[in-house]
Amino acid sequence: MSILVTGGAGYIGSHTVARLVEAGREVVVVDTLEFGHPAAVAGVPVIQADVADGAAISSVIEEHDIDAVIHFAAYKAVGESMADPGRYFANNVGGTNALLDTLRRSGVDRFVFSSTCAVYGIVDRLPIDETLPVRPESPYGESKALVERMLHWYDACHGTRSVSLRYFNAAGASLDASIGEDASVTLNLIPLVMKTLLGRQKKLQVYGTDYPTPDGTNIRDYVHVVDLADAHLRALEYLEAGGATATVNLGTGTGSSVFEVIEAARRASGRDLDPELVGRRAGDPVALYADAGLAKDLLGWVARYDLDDIVSSAWRWHSTHPDGYGD
């Protein structure tokens, strides 16, 4: 029996594939390769296909004896989703719906879903736990929330059990610096810091220094991608043991400010960085960090790596792979 990982040649997907292989699992990747890189999953079968292509997915399931799916394949840029919401609903929601129907017809009834803390939107209290209302502020967040609701009904109607993993800020790279985030296509803070340190962009902009936080910059919960990968394996094991459909936060429970990230990057690289301080961006919350107690209780998962671990692993990857995977 094998695990199908959709979007498995992407950033978090490739780290999860590595963790599954390390655990002795048979893995098959389906990826359109629009943003994924086959080099990130070397040695694992990669089928270039869209999850909405029922014939292609059915063929993969039959040929590779698939019995569970970990689903990453989605668009994930908040700003782009505001400019083109239809693209996000068609791909993230429509594509997942087509995939779930194919799985139902093929008898695959275990599903781990890559969700996001963006489903919460602007929150009324911290830390953020799973009891808070779902009120997304973008079509991207809405697309993930809609899939979570779909999964509830696929369980109720068809017995498809799932775990939706609501990540906070994924960051870092593999500990051996063999795989990491493609800095050419991301707008996340840590890769942008690395690009600036490496001279790949002129300035790092810090949006807002007047927030009600200790240093005036906003705060986010950064989670090492290696920890996230391990959580997907644990969610799979939970379902294999008969666990019920669940929704779980993945975070460290600790927030780090923008200036703290920059200082960690200075320590990791031994280089200085002089950011450009600009005004706040509309809609940026002051602080977001998780209550990950349910992940510990349900999956036995606790984040092992801290901000310095995250940033130093990112530096090792970006400094040795300044052009990413080179394609």
C-alpha positions as CSV (number, residue, x, y, z in Angstrom):
1,M,0.0,0.0,0.0
2,S,1.2,3.5,-0.9
3,I,0.5,7.1,0.2
4,L,-0.4,9.6,-2.5
5,V,0.9,13.1,-1.9
6,T,-0.7,15.7,-4.1
7,G,1.5,18.8,-4.6
8,G,4.3,16.7,-3.1
9,A,7.0,18.5,-5.2
10,G,6.3,21.8,-3.5
11,Y,7.7,23.3,-0.3
12,I,5.9,21.6,2.6
13,G,4.9,18.6,0.4
14,S,8.5,17.7,-0.4
15,H,9.5,17.8,3.3
16,T,6.6,15.6,4.1
17,V,7.6,13.1,1.4
18,A,11.0,13.0,2.9
19,R,9.6,12.3,6.3
20,L,7.3,9.5,4.9
21,V,10.2,7.9,3.1
22,E,12.3,8.1,6.3
23,A,9.5,6.3,8.1
24,G,9.6,3.5,5.6
25,R,6.4,4.4,3.7
26,E,5.8,3.9,0.0
27,V,5.1,7.3,-1.6
28,V,3.8,8.5,-4.9
29,V,3.6,12.2,-5.8
30,V,1.1,13.9,-8.1
31,D,2.0,17.5,-9.0
32,T,1.3,19.8,-11.9
33,L,4.9,21.1,-11.5
34,E,3.6,24.7,-11.9
35,F,5.4,25.5,-8.7
36,G,6.9,22.1,-7.7
37,H,10.3,20.7,-8.4
38,P,11.0,17.0,-9.2
39,A,14.5,17.5,-7.7
40,A,12.9,18.1,-4.3
41,V,11.5,14.5,-4.3
42,A,14.3,12.7,-6.1
43,G,13.9,8.9,-5.9
44,V,10.1,9.1,-5.5
45,P,7.7,8.5,-8.4
46,V,6.3,11.8,-9.7
47,I,3.3,11.9,-12.0
48,Q,2.6,15.3,-13.6
49,A,-1.1,15.6,-13.4
50,D,-3.9,17.8,-12.0
51,V,-5.9,16.5,-9.0
52,A,-9.1,17.4,-11.0
53,D,-8.2,14.8,-13.7
54,G,-10.2,11.9,-12.4
55,A,-8.8,9.5,-15.0
56,A,-5.2,10.3,-14.2
57,I,-5.8,10.0,-10.4
58,S,-7.8,6.8,-10.8
59,S,-4.9,5.3,-12.8
60,V,-2.4,6.3,-10.1
61,I,-4.5,4.8,-7.3
62,E,-4.9,1.5,-9.2
63,E,-1.3,1.3,-10.4
64,H,0.3,2.1,-7.0
65,D,-2.3,0.6,-4.6
66,I,-3.0,3.9,-2.9
67,D,-4.8,3.7,0.5
68,A,-4.5,7.2,1.8
69,V,-3.9,10.8,0.5
70,I,-2.0,13.8,1.9
71,H,-3.3,16.8,0.0
72,F,-1.2,19.9,-0.5
73,A,-2.0,20.8,-4.1
74,A,-3.4,24.4,-4.0
75,Y,-2.7,28.0,-4.7
76,K,-1.7,29.9,-1.6
77,A,-1.0,33.6,-2.2
78,V,-3.4,35.8,-0.2
79,G,-2.9,38.9,-2.4
80,E,-3.3,37.0,-5.6
81,S,-6.5,35.5,-4.3
82,M,-7.9,38.9,-3.7
83,A,-7.2,39.9,-7.3
84,D,-8.4,36.6,-8.8
85,P,-10.8,34.8,-6.4
86,G,-12.3,32.6,-9.1
87,R,-8.9,31.0,-9.8
88,Y,-8.6,30.1,-6.1
89,F,-12.1,28.7,-5.8
90,A,-11.8,26.7,-9.1
91,N,-8.4,25.2,-8.1
92,N,-8.5,24.9,-4.4
93,V,-12.2,24.0,-3.9
94,G,-13.2,22.6,-7.3
95,G,-10.0,20.6,-7.7
96,T,-10.3,19.1,-4.2
97,N,-14.0,18.3,-4.8
98,A,-13.0,16.4,-7.9
99,L,-10.2,14.6,-6.1
100,L,-12.5,13.6,-3.2
101,D,-15.1,12.2,-5.7
102,T,-12.3,10.2,-7.4
103,L,-11.1,8.8,-4.0
104,R,-14.7,7.9,-3.1
105,R,-15.1,5.9,-6.3
106,S,-11.8,4.2,-5.7
107,G,-12.5,3.3,-2.1
108,V,-9.7,5.5,-0.6
109,D,-11.2,6.9,2.7
110,R,-8.3,8.4,4.6
111,F,-7.3,12.0,3.8
112,V,-4.9,14.5,5.4
113,F,-5.6,18.1,4.3
114,S,-3.2,21.0,4.2
115,S,-5.2,23.8,5.7
116,T,-4.2,27.2,7.2
117,C,-4.6,29.5,10.1
118,A,-5.9,32.0,7.5
119,V,-9.4,30.4,8.1
120,Y,-9.6,32.3,11.4
121,G,-9.2,35.8,9.9
122,I,-9.0,38.6,12.5
123,V,-9.3,37.0,16.0
124,D,-10.7,38.3,19.2
125,R,-8.2,36.5,21.5
126,L,-4.8,34.9,21.7
127,P,-3.6,32.2,21.6
128,I,-5.7,30.9,18.7
129,D,-7.4,27.5,19.4
130,E,-9.7,25.5,17.3
131,T,-12.8,26.7,19.1
132,L,-12.5,30.2,17.6
133,P,-14.9,31.1,14.8
134,V,-13.9,30.6,11.2
135,R,-14.1,34.0,9.5
136,P,-11.5,34.2,6.7
137,E,-10.4,37.6,5.4
138,S,-9.4,36.4,1.9
139,P,-10.6,34.1,-0.9
140,Y,-7.5,32.0,-0.1
141,G,-8.6,31.5,3.5
142,E,-12.2,31.0,2.4
143,S,-11.1,28.3,-0.1
144,K,-9.5,26.3,2.7
145,A,-12.5,26.8,5.0
146,L,-14.8,25.5,2.3
147,V,-12.7,22.4,1.8
148,E,-12.8,21.8,5.6
149,R,-16.6,21.9,5.4
150,M,-16.6,19.6,2.4
151,L,-14.6,17.1,4.4
152,H,-17.1,17.1,7.2
153,W,-19.8,16.1,4.7
154,Y,-17.7,13.6,2.9
155,D,-17.2,11.9,6.3
156,A,-20.9,12.2,7.2
157,C,-22.1,10.9,3.8
158,H,-19.3,8.6,2.6
159,G,-17.2,7.7,5.6
160,T,-14.1,9.6,4.3
161,R,-12.2,10.3,7.5
162,S,-9.8,13.3,7.5
163,V,-7.5,15.5,9.5
164,S,-7.3,19.2,8.5
165,L,-4.1,20.7,9.6
166,R,-4.2,24.4,10.1
167,Y,-0.6,25.6,9.9
168,F,0.7,28.8,11.2
169,N,3.8,30.3,9.4
170,A,5.8,27.5,7.8
171,A,9.5,28.3,7.5
172,G,12.9,26.8,7.4
173,A,14.5,24.0,5.4
174,S,15.6,20.4,5.8
175,L,18.3,19.9,8.4
176,D,20.8,18.7,5.8
177,A,20.0,21.7,3.5
178,S,19.1,19.4,0.6
179,I,15.6,20.8,0.1
180,G,13.9,24.1,1.0
181,E,11.7,27.0,-0.1
182,D,11.9,28.4,-3.6
183,A,12.7,32.1,-2.9
184,S,11.8,33.1,-6.4
185,V,8.1,32.5,-6.0
186,T,7.5,33.3,-2.3
187,L,6.6,36.5,-0.5
188,N,7.2,35.0,3.0
189,L,9.3,37.0,5.4
190,I,12.2,34.5,6.0
191,P,13.0,33.8,2.4
192,L,12.9,37.6,1.7
193,V,15.3,38.1,4.5
194,M,17.6,35.5,3.0
195,K,17.4,37.1,-0.5
196,T,18.4,40.4,1.0
197,L,21.3,39.0,2.9
198,L,22.5,37.2,-0.3
199,G,22.2,40.4,-2.4
200,R,19.4,39.0,-4.4
201,Q,17.2,42.0,-3.6
202,K,18.2,45.5,-2.6
203,K,16.1,46.1,0.5
204,L,14.0,44.3,3.0
205,Q,10.9,46.3,3.8
206,V,9.4,46.1,7.3
207,Y,5.7,47.1,7.2
208,G,4.9,48.9,10.4
209,T,7.0,49.6,13.5
210,D,4.2,51.1,15.6
211,Y,2.3,48.0,16.6
212,P,1.4,47.5,20.3
213,T,4.2,44.9,20.7
214,P,7.5,44.9,22.6
215,D,9.5,46.2,19.6
216,G,6.7,47.7,17.5
217,T,6.6,45.1,14.7
218,N,4.0,42.5,14.3
219,I,4.2,39.0,15.6
220,R,3.7,35.6,14.0
221,D,4.1,31.9,15.0
222,Y,6.9,30.4,12.8
223,V,6.8,26.6,12.6
224,H,9.8,24.6,11.2
225,V,8.8,22.8,8.0
226,V,10.5,19.7,9.4
227,D,8.0,19.8,12.3
228,L,5.1,20.3,10.0
229,A,6.2,17.3,7.9
230,D,6.3,15.1,11.0
231,A,2.7,16.3,11.9
232,H,1.4,15.0,8.6
233,L,2.9,11.5,9.3
234,R,1.3,11.6,12.8
235,A,-2.1,12.6,11.3
236,L,-1.9,9.7,8.9
237,E,-1.0,7.3,11.7
238,Y,-4.0,8.7,13.7
239,L,-6.4,7.9,10.9
240,E,-4.8,4.5,10.4
241,A,-5.5,3.8,14.0
242,G,-9.2,4.6,13.5
243,G,-9.2,8.2,14.5
244,A,-12.2,10.4,13.8
245,T,-12.3,13.4,11.5
246,A,-10.6,16.3,13.2
247,T,-9.2,19.8,12.7
248,V,-6.0,20.7,14.4
249,N,-3.7,23.7,14.7
250,L,0.0,23.4,14.0
251,G,2.1,26.0,15.7
252,T,4.7,26.5,18.4
253,G,2.5,28.5,20.7
254,T,5.2,31.3,20.7
255,G,5.1,34.4,18.6
256,S,8.2,36.1,17.1
257,S,8.4,39.6,15.8
258,V,9.7,40.8,12.5
259,F,12.7,42.4,14.2
260,E,13.4,39.1,16.1
261,V,13.4,37.2,12.8
262,I,15.9,39.7,11.4
263,E,18.1,39.4,14.4
264,A,18.1,35.6,14.2
265,A,19.1,35.9,10.5
266,R,22.0,38.2,11.5
267,R,23.2,35.5,14.0
268,A,22.8,32.7,11.5
269,S,24.5,34.4,8.6
270,G,27.1,36.5,10.4
271,R,26.0,39.4,8.1
272,D,24.3,42.7,8.8
273,L,20.9,43.7,7.5
274,D,19.5,47.3,7.4
275,P,15.8,47.0,6.6
276,E,13.7,49.8,5.2
277,L,11.0,50.8,7.6
278,V,7.7,51.6,6.0
279,G,4.1,52.0,7.0
280,R,1.7,49.2,8.0
281,R,0.0,47.1,5.3
282,A,-3.8,47.2,5.4
283,G,-5.3,44.2,7.1
284,D,-2.1,42.9,8.8
285,P,-3.0,41.7,12.3
286,V,-0.9,42.7,15.3
287,A,-0.2,39.2,16.5
288,L,-1.1,35.6,15.6
289,Y,0.1,32.6,17.4
290,A,-1.4,29.1,18.1
291,D,-2.7,27.1,20.9
292,A,-1.4,23.7,19.7
293,G,-2.6,21.7,22.7
294,L,-5.0,19.6,20.6
295,A,-2.1,18.5,18.3
296,K,-0.3,17.2,21.4
297,D,-3.4,15.5,22.8
298,L,-4.7,14.0,19.5
299,L,-1.5,13.4,17.5
300,G,1.2,13.4,20.1
301,W,2.8,16.3,18.2
302,V,4.8,19.1,19.7
303,A,7.1,21.5,17.7
304,R,10.7,20.6,18.4
305,Y,12.5,23.5,16.7
306,D,12.6,27.2,17.7
307,L,13.2,30.4,15.7
308,D,17.0,30.1,15.7
309,D,16.7,26.5,14.4
310,I,14.3,27.7,11.7
311,V,16.4,30.6,10.5
312,S,19.7,28.8,10.6
313,S,18.3,26.0,8.5
314,A,16.9,28.5,6.0
315,W,20.3,30.2,5.8
316,R,22.0,26.9,5.1
317,W,19.6,26.2,2.3
318,H,19.4,29.6,0.7
319,S,23.2,30.3,0.9
320,T,24.1,27.0,-0.7
321,H,21.1,27.1,-3.2
322,P,20.8,30.8,-4.1
323,D,18.9,29.8,-7.3
324,G,16.8,27.2,-5.6
325,Y,16.5,24.0,-7.6
326,G,18.1,25.8,-10.6
327,D,15.3,25.4,-13.1
